[in-house]
Structure formats: structure tokens, C-alpha cells
Amino acid sequence: MLYTTPAALFDAVVDSKNRGDVEAYLDCYESNATIVLQPGSVASGHDALRGFLSFFTSLKPSFRVIRREFIEGPETTLHLSEWSLTGVDSEGNPIDWSGRTSDVLRKQEDGSWLVALDNPWGTALLDIAS
């Protein structure tokens, strides 16, 4: 699928996460995209993304974007959002997480947009690294 705007791309990312649709999720990312799996753990490529989505869907999540901002350049866009997630951990305990993400989206040769870097931890990485 071709995502003609950064907002359409991010809507597809959220939708594919909530549905647990691995192929739709991967279609939103460059083949060598980088993801911050957790503080101190960064991985690249569709195998890393597939593993992340597998963990994510194991939580039986309801993922919601509360607000978002796109800072658009001609070839790249910085996406910032605040999110919340409710679900159940591997032991059946309820989880209620929230945070802020910062992602880099890149315009492709065909004019569509894909995620190049996904950081669901956002600036919280600065707090954790301290």
C-alpha cells in the first residue's frame, strides 16, 4: 500500500498494531528500519519489527494515540505523539502504560512515506540514560 502523507502512514501503523496484522505493519516500514525495542536495545530490519509486533500483540492491547504532531520536511518528517496502552501481561495482570513516541518518516522514491526509525520511548530515553 502507498501512504501518500505522513498522517496516513501513521494511522496505518496504529491500525495494524491494534489488529495484530504483521504484514500490514511491516508494509509501513522501510526494509532496514530501526526500532528502539527498549532503552538500550536497538534493532533494524523486518525481523526485529516482526518480533516487536509479536510481543506487542501478546499483550492483547488497546493502543490509542492521544495527540500527535508532524514536523514535515521535504524528504523526512518527525512524528511525535502521546499514547496510551491497556492490555494484559503474560501472567494475566492488567497493564496500563502511556508514553510519548518520536519517529522519523522518510519519503520514498515513488512519493509515498514509510517509517525509517521508530522510537516508542521518545525523550524518556534521556531520563532512563541518566
C-alpha positions as CSV (number, residue, x, y, z in Angstrom):
1,M,0.0,0.0,0.0
2,L,1.2,3.5,-0.7
3,Y,0.9,6.1,2.1
4,T,0.8,9.5,0.4
5,T,1.0,11.5,3.7
6,P,2.8,11.1,7.0
7,A,-0.5,11.1,8.8
8,A,-2.0,8.4,6.6
9,L,1.1,6.3,7.2
10,F,0.9,6.7,11.0
11,D,-2.8,5.9,11.0
12,A,-1.9,2.6,9.2
13,V,0.8,1.9,11.8
14,V,-1.7,2.3,14.7
15,D,-4.4,0.3,12.9
16,S,-2.1,-2.6,12.1
17,K,-0.8,-2.7,15.7
18,N,-4.3,-2.8,17.1
19,R,-5.3,-5.6,14.7
20,G,-2.1,-7.5,15.2
21,D,-1.7,-7.6,11.4
22,V,2.0,-8.3,10.9
23,E,2.1,-7.9,7.1
24,A,0.2,-4.6,7.2
25,Y,2.5,-3.4,10.0
26,L,5.7,-4.3,8.0
27,D,4.3,-2.6,4.9
28,C,4.6,0.7,6.9
29,Y,8.3,0.4,7.4
30,E,11.4,0.5,5.3
31,S,13.1,-2.9,5.0
32,N,16.0,-1.7,7.1
33,A,14.0,0.5,9.5
34,T,15.4,0.9,13.0
35,I,13.3,0.4,16.2
36,V,14.1,1.1,19.8
37,L,12.9,-2.1,21.4
38,Q,13.5,-0.9,24.9
39,P,16.0,1.5,26.4
40,G,19.5,0.4,25.4
41,S,18.2,-2.1,22.8
42,V,18.0,-1.0,19.2
43,A,17.5,-3.3,16.2
44,S,17.0,-2.9,12.5
45,G,15.1,-4.8,9.8
46,H,11.8,-6.5,9.3
47,D,12.7,-9.5,11.6
48,A,13.2,-7.1,14.5
49,L,9.9,-5.4,13.7
50,R,8.1,-8.7,13.4
51,G,9.4,-9.7,16.9
52,F,8.3,-6.4,18.4
53,L,4.8,-6.8,17.0
54,S,4.7,-10.3,18.3
55,F,5.4,-9.1,21.8
56,F,3.0,-6.2,21.4
57,T,0.1,-8.4,20.3
58,S,0.8,-10.8,23.1
59,L,-0.4,-8.0,25.5
60,K,-3.9,-8.1,23.9
61,P,-3.5,-4.3,23.6
62,S,-5.8,-1.5,23.1
63,F,-3.5,1.2,21.7
64,R,-4.6,4.8,21.4
65,V,-2.9,7.9,20.2
66,I,-4.0,10.8,22.4
67,R,-2.4,13.6,20.4
68,R,0.3,13.9,17.7
69,E,2.4,16.4,15.8
70,F,4.2,16.1,12.4
71,I,7.1,18.4,11.7
72,E,7.4,17.9,7.9
73,G,10.5,18.5,5.8
74,P,10.7,17.8,2.1
75,E,12.2,14.3,2.4
76,T,11.8,13.4,6.1
77,T,9.1,14.1,8.8
78,L,9.5,14.0,12.6
79,H,6.4,12.4,14.1
80,L,5.7,13.0,17.8
81,S,2.8,11.5,19.7
82,E,1.4,10.8,23.1
83,W,-0.1,7.4,23.5
84,S,-1.8,5.0,26.0
85,L,-2.0,1.3,26.0
86,T,-4.1,-1.1,28.1
87,G,-3.7,-4.8,28.0
88,V,-2.7,-7.9,29.9
89,D,0.8,-9.2,30.6
90,S,2.0,-12.8,30.2
91,E,0.8,-13.6,33.7
92,G,-2.7,-12.2,33.2
93,N,-2.1,-9.0,35.1
94,P,-3.6,-5.8,33.6
95,I,-1.2,-3.2,32.2
96,D,-1.8,0.5,31.7
97,W,1.1,2.2,30.0
98,S,1.5,5.6,28.5
99,G,4.3,7.5,26.9
100,R,5.5,9.7,24.0
101,T,7.0,8.5,20.8
102,S,9.3,10.1,18.4
103,D,9.6,8.6,14.9
104,V,11.4,9.5,11.7
105,L,9.3,9.0,8.5
106,R,11.0,9.1,5.1
107,K,9.6,10.0,1.7
108,Q,10.3,7.2,-0.8
109,E,11.3,7.5,-4.5
110,D,7.6,6.9,-5.5
111,G,6.4,9.7,-3.3
112,S,5.0,7.5,-0.6
113,W,6.0,7.6,3.1
114,L,7.5,4.8,5.3
115,V,8.8,4.7,8.8
116,A,12.6,4.8,8.9
117,L,13.1,5.0,12.7
118,D,10.6,4.0,15.4
119,N,11.2,5.2,19.0
120,P,8.2,4.4,21.2
121,W,10.2,5.7,24.2
122,G,10.6,9.2,22.8
123,T,12.5,11.6,25.0
124,A,12.0,9.3,28.0
125,L,15.3,7.7,26.8
126,L,17.0,10.7,28.2
127,D,15.6,10.1,31.7
128,I,16.4,6.4,31.6
129,A,20.0,7.1,30.5
130,S,20.7,9.5,33.4
